[in-house]
Amino acid sequence: MIKIDDLIPTQAGLRDLTKLMGMTDAVRNGKVFNDNKPIDLSRFEDGQIYVHNGHHRVVACLMGERPEHQADEYKITEWKYARYLEINFAVHFVTPFDPLTEVRVANFKGFWEAVASVQMHQSEDDARMFIHRHRYLYCQPRNVWSVRDVMTRARVVLGGGYDPDFSPYMQPVSKSNI
C-alpha cells in the first residue's frame, strides 16, 4: 500500500471534474482501481514519489475518504529528474518539465496534438523547437505541492468551498520538505 499523502502531483489540476465526481462516488462504494491500467507513479533519485498519470483516480480516493492505494492499483517507475526534462517522441512525452519547480497544466491534449501535427507535417526538429518556444502552453511554476492541494482546487471549482482540513497550508517544494 502507498499513502496518498506521500505522493506529489505533476499537474496543477484535473481536466474533467464530472469524471471525478463519479469516481469519488465509486470509491465511497468500495471501488478499487485495479481493473484498468494502473496509476503511474514516478520515484526519483531522492526517493520522492510523484503521480505521473492517474491524478483523477488519486484525488477520487482522497475525496472518497480512502487515504491509501492498494498495491495492485499502481506501478512505480524509477526516474531521474533530468529525464523529465527530455523530449521523447518514441513514447509521446512531449511536455518536458522540471517536477521540482514546475507542474503541467490540467489539460495539455491540444498542445500534444499540435506537436504531433508539427512533427508529422514538418520535422522532428521543428517539433522540438515548437515545444521549447511554447512551454507556457503546457507547464507553469509549481503551485500545488500535494494531492490534497489538487483536491482542494477541485472542491472549490465544484462549489464545495475551501476546507482547511484538506489543505491547511501550501508550501514551496524543495528537497528538504518533500
KARA-V600116 format. One record per residue. N is the residue number from 1. RES is the residue in one letter. BURIAL is # if it has 9 or more other C-alpha atoms within 8 Angstrom, else .. Layout:
# KARA-V600116
<<N	RES	BURIAL> <N	RES	BURIAL>>
This chain:
# KARA-V600116
<<1	M	.> <2	I	.> <3	K	#> <4	I	#> <5	D	#> <6	D	.> <7	L	#> <8	I	#> <9	P	#> <10	T	#> <11	Q	#> <12	A	#> <13	G	#> <14	L	#> <15	R	.> <16	D	.> <17	L	#> <18	T	.> <19	K	.> <20	L	#> <21	M	#> <22	G	.> <23	M	#> <24	T	#> <25	D	#> <26	A	#> <27	V	#> <28	R	#> <29	N	.> <30	G	.> <31	K	.> <32	V	.> <33	F	.> <34	N	#> <35	D	.> <36	N	.> <37	K	.> <38	P	#> <39	I	#> <40	D	#> <41	L	#> <42	S	#> <43	R	#> <44	F	#> <45	E	#> <46	D	.> <47	G	.> <48	Q	#> <49	I	#> <50	Y	#> <51	V	#> <52	H	#> <53	N	.> <54	G	#> <55	H	#> <56	H	#> <57	R	#> <58	V	#> <59	V	#> <60	A	#> <61	C	#> <62	L	#> <63	M	#> <64	G	#> <65	E	.> <66	R	#> <67	P	#> <68	E	#> <69	H	#> <70	Q	#> <71	A	.> <72	D	.> <73	E	#> <74	Y	#> <75	K	#> <76	I	.> <77	T	.> <78	E	.> <79	W	#> <80	K	.> <81	Y	#> <82	A	.> <83	R	.> <84	Y	#> <85	L	#> <86	E	.> <87	I	#> <88	N	.> <89	F	.> <90	A	.> <91	V	.> <92	H	.> <93	F	#> <94	V	#> <95	T	#> <96	P	#> <97	F	#> <98	D	#> <99	P	#> <100	L	.> <101	T	.> <102	E	#> <103	V	#> <104	R	#> <105	V	#> <106	A	#> <107	N	.> <108	F	#> <109	K	.> <110	G	.> <111	F	#> <112	W	#> <113	E	.> <114	A	.> <115	V	#> <116	A	#> <117	S	#> <118	V	#> <119	Q	#> <120	M	.> <121	H	.> <122	Q	#> <123	S	#> <124	E	#> <125	D	.> <126	D	#> <127	A	#> <128	R	#> <129	M	.> <130	F	#> <131	I	#> <132	H	.> <133	R	.> <134	H	.> <135	R	#> <136	Y	.> <137	L	.> <138	Y	#> <139	C	#> <140	Q	#> <141	P	.> <142	R	#> <143	N	.> <144	V	#> <145	W	#> <146	S	#> <147	V	#> <148	R	#> <149	D	#> <150	V	#> <151	M	#> <152	T	#> <153	R	#> <154	A	#> <155	R	#> <156	V	#> <157	V	.> <158	L	.> <159	G	.> <160	G	.> <161	G	.> <162	Y	.> <163	D	.> <164	P	.> <165	D	.> <166	F	#> <167	S	#> <168	P	.> <169	Y	.> <170	M	.> <171	Q	.> <172	P	.> <173	V	#> <174	S	.> <175	K	.> <176	S	.> <177	N	.> <178	I	.>>
